[in-house]
Amino acid sequence: MNYTEKIITVAQALAMVKSNDVIVTGLASAEAKEFLENLHTISDKVENVSVTTCLPMAYAEYFQNKDYANSFSMNGWFYTGPMRKAQANGNITFIPNHLHSAAVKRLAYERPNIYVGNATPPDKHGYLSLSLSNVYEKRMIAEADLVILEINPKLPRTFGDMEIHVDEIDYLIKVNYDVPTLPDVEPNEKDMIIGKLIAEYISDGDCLQLGIGGIPNAVTAALLTKKDLGVHTEMLTTGMMKLAKAGVINGSKKNLYKGKMVCTFALGTRELYEFMDDNPSIVVRDGNWVNDPYVIGLNDNQISINTTIEVDLTGQCASESIGTTQYSGTGGQADTAIGAQRSKDGKSFIALYSTTFIKDKLTGERKEISKIVPMLNRGAAVSLSRNDVDYVVTEYGVAALRGTSVQERVLKLIDIAHPKFRNHLLCEAQKIGYIKN
C-alpha cells in the first residue's frame, strides 16, 4: 500500500492551521505530541485557535506560556497537571461532561476543522490502528474537515473499533517518539487498608472497572487470590495487566465479550503497552458504547471503583474540583457508578482517605482536615450525586449507602470519618438539621 504521497512534515501541517480554527486532539497518549509541542511556533500567524483535548500529557508551550493566550485557547474534558499549572493564564476552560457522551454533545455544539492524533503505521492492507484511545477519536475524525495523524511505530497495535483506513486520512506525519507513560504508583499503608476493604466485596467471576493511583493499585494487589475476573472498564491499567498475567483475569464469566478485556482507552507503563500490542484478548471500543451505563449494566456482577476529593454527609461526591478550582474531571465516574448498579449484583465503590492536609491561610502552616464534610466546599462540582452513590470507603471502614435515608447515611459516613473529626461532624449534622440533637 503506497501512502507516501500523504506524508508531510510538522511544519507543513502547522501551515494548514488558520485563525479561528477548532482543533481536536486525541486523549492522553493518543495526542499528536509533535504537532502540539510546535503549535506555538505559528502564534504570530493565527489568532483565536481553540484546541479541545482530554487528559493532555504534553507540557506544550501553546497553552503553558501566557504570551500565546491571544493565539490559542484550550478546552478540556479532563484536566491534568499541565492544565492545572497553566490555568492562571486565562485561556483554559473545562467542558462539563460524562465521558460516554463527551464527543456526542461536543459535536452537537461544534465540529472540528482539524483533528490531529496518532496511530500505528498502516499495515499491508492500508489500515492504521488508533492504538491507545477511542473515547471520542473516531467520531471526531469522521466529522473533521481535515485529519492529520502522527504515525508512530512505537505505538501498540490494538483491536476492537480501532482500525481506520489510510484513505480516510488526509495527511500523515512520520514520528518516532516514546509513547507517554504513567508510572505505576506504589500503594501506601492507607491505600492497602482501603484496597483490602474493597476486595472483600469482590467475588470470583466479578467484572471490574478501575481507575488509576494508589487506591486502585492496592485493590488489584488484594485481588491476586481471586479467579475468573473480567474487565469492562473505561481505562485499561497496568494493575489490570498484572492480574491478567497472573491468570486472575480471564473474562470467562462475562456476559459481553466473554474472554475479552474491554476498554475505551489505556494509559500506564511501557509493559502495559507491550502487553496490548497485537493482543486479541483486548477490545478497545467507542467510548459512547463502552461507558454507556446501560451497556455496563449488561454484565452481571459489575464492580466500579473510583476515587473522590470529598464527600458531604448526604453522599454527594466532589471528585473533580476543589471549590471552584477545576482539578480533574467527571470522566466516567457517574457512567460506571450508575452502570454497575444497573448490573445484576453489581456494586459501585467511591474511595477516599478520611483526611488530607492543607495550608492554613492565616498561619501558613499545614493543618489536617476531614474529607468527609458537612457541606462541600463552596462552588465544588458534584461529580456523583447522592442519588447515585453506593458504597463509600475510607481507611476506617465501608459505608453502604444504597437506599438509605439522609439521617441513616449521615451516621454511616460519620462512622468511617477520622475519629478526631466525628464529634464535629455530628454537631454540624445536628445544626444543619440532618439529624436530631
C-alpha positions, -999 to +999 in steps of 0.1 A: +000+000+000+016+033-012+007+061+012+038+082+008+020+110-011+002+117+022+033+122+043+041+157+053+063+175+079+051+190+111+058+225+097+036+217+067+008+205+090+011+237+111+009+258+080-026+245+074-039+260+107-059+292+102-073+318+126-105+307+144-099+270+137-112+244+161-087+217+166-094+184+184-066+160+195-065+125+210-068+116+246-037+112+268-011+091+249-032+094+218-025+131+214-004+145+185+027+152+205+049+168+179+022+189+163+011+203+197+046+208+210+053+230+179+019+247+177+032+279+194+056+285+165+027+298+144+014+322+171+024+352+150+003+340+121-030+330+138-054+341+165-083+326+183-074+290+176-090+266+201-077+231+210-101+206+225-083+179+245-087+153+273-060+142+298-032+160+279+003+147+287+025+172+269+037+204+286+031+223+253+041+259+250+009+270+232-011+267+265+017+268+291+031+302+281+007+331+287+024+350+258+004+328+234-030+333+251-043+356+223-034+330+196-046+298+213-071+285+239-077+251+253-110+234+261-106+203+283-128+173+290-104+163+318-076+182+335-041+170+342-011+186+359+000+206+329-035+222+326-038+229+364-004+246+362-015+268+333-050+278+345-038+312+356-030+321+320-068+325+314-070+306+282-080+272+296-116+262+303-134+230+312-161+212+293-186+196+318-193+161+306-199+124+313-173+107+293-196+085+274-214+115+259-184+139+256-180+136+219-217+134+210-225+165+230-195+185+218-203+177+182-238+189+187-222+222+197-194+225+171-175+204+146-137+204+144-119+220+115-089+198+122-084+165+140-048+157+150-038+125+168-016+095+165-017+060+151+003+030+141+018+030+106-006+014+080-004-024+076-002-041+042-039-036+038-037+001+044-052+001+079-039+020+108-047+014+145-056+043+167-038+023+194-045+037+228-078+056+227-112+056+210-131+076+237-140+101+210-113+099+184-131+081+155-162+103+159-141+134+156-122+120+127-155+114+109-166+150+114-134+169+109-127+189+077-090+179+079-075+148+095-038+146+103-022+116+121+013+112+135+022+076+127+045+061+153+060+025+151+063+025+189+026+025+194+009-008+202-015-022+176-048-028+192-081-042+181-118-036+185-130-005+169-096+010+163-089+004+127-091+032+101-080+030+065-054+054+052-078+066+025-098+082+053-068+103+065-058+135+047-021+137+059+004+116+078+034+128+098+062+102+105+073+103+141+093+080+164+089+094+200+085+072+231+048+068+239+039+088+270+036+066+301+020+067+335+042+055+364+028+025+384+022+041+418+032+021+448+003+019+473+009+033+508-004+020+540-038+037+538-042+025+502-036-010+512-062-009+540-088+006+516-079-019+489-084-049+512-117-035+524-130-032+489-115-066+478-136-083+505-167-073+485-154-087+452-161-123+444-147-148+418-162-141+384-169-104+390-163-078+362-141-049+370-138-012+363-108+005+380-091+039+378-055+049+385-035+057+415-025+042+449-060+030+459-069+012+426-034-004+426-040-016+462-073-031+451-055-051+423-029-062+447-056-075+470-073-094+442-044-118+434-062-146+453-094-143+432-102-161+399-122-157+367-124-120+370-135-100+339-129-064+327-153-039+313-136-006+321-132+029+308-094+027+312-072-003+309-044+000+336-011-016+345-028-031+375-053-050+353-024-062+331-007-077+362-039-095+371-043-109+336-007-121+335-013-137+369-043-156+355-067-138+378-085-120+349-097-143+321-132-129+314-147-164+314-178-153+334-187-121+314-219-116+295-204-092+269-172-101+251-166-133+271-129-139+274-120-103+264-108-072+283-130-043+272-119-007+275-121+026+256-086+038+263-054+027+280-028+046+300+001+031+320+036+017+318+056+006+288+049-030+299+012-024+296+016-012+260+038-042+251+011-064+266-016-047+245+004-050+212-013-074+188-032-089+217-066-101+206-078-106+242-081-068+245-110-049+228-109-011+226-142+003+216-160+037+212-164+054+245-201+062+238-207+024+239-182+012+265-192+039+291-229+038+284-244+029+318-270+007+300-242-013+283-222-015+316-252-029+333-255-058+308-226-075+326-236-093+357-216-086+389-201-054+375-178-037+400-170+000+397-142+015+418-135+053+417-120+079+440-131+113+451-118+145+467-145+150+493-179+136+503-206+155+521-227+139+548-256+132+524-233+113+500-226+140+473-192+133+458-170+162+446-144+144+426-132+170+401-129+204+417-116+220+449-142+246+454-144+265+422-110+254+410-111+227+384-088+199+393-096+169+370-130+160+355-160+139+359-147+114+334-166+082+336-173+082+373-210+086+370-211+064+339-195+035+357-211+040+391-246+041+377-238+013+352-225-010+380-257-005+400-278-014+369-259-047+368-273-078+384-255-080+418-232-051+407-216-027+432-201+008+430-174+020+453-162+055+460-129+056+479-110+084+497-087+090+526-105+102+557-083+133+559-059+155+539-036+183+548-040+219+535-021+252+542-038+274+567-045+308+550-038+327+582-008+310+597+007+293+566+010+261+585-003+227+573-034+215+590-053+183+588-089+184+577-117+158+572-125+148+536-160+138+548-176+172+553-209+186+565-212+205+532-190+205+501-166+234+495-183+264+482-186+261+444-174+224+443-188+205+414-209+174+423-194+146+401-216+119+415-249+128+430-261+114+463-288+096+444-262+075+427-237+068+455-235+032+466-205+022+489-181+049+503-148+036+517-121+051+538-093+035+558-118+034+587-144+013+570-172+009+544-205+029+544-232+011+524-255+040+513-277+024+487-313+030+496-306+048+529-322+080+542-303+112+548-303+105+585-291+070+580-263+079+556-251+108+578-245+084+607-229+058+584-205+084+569-195+097+603-186+062+614-160+060+586-146+095+592-114+100+611-121+096+648-108+131+656-135+147+634-165+126+643-179+147+671-175+179+650-194+162+621-221+150+644-226+185+658-226+201+623-252+175+612-274+185+641-270+222+633-280+217+597-309+196+607-299+163+591-303+145+625-319+153+658-300+169+687 
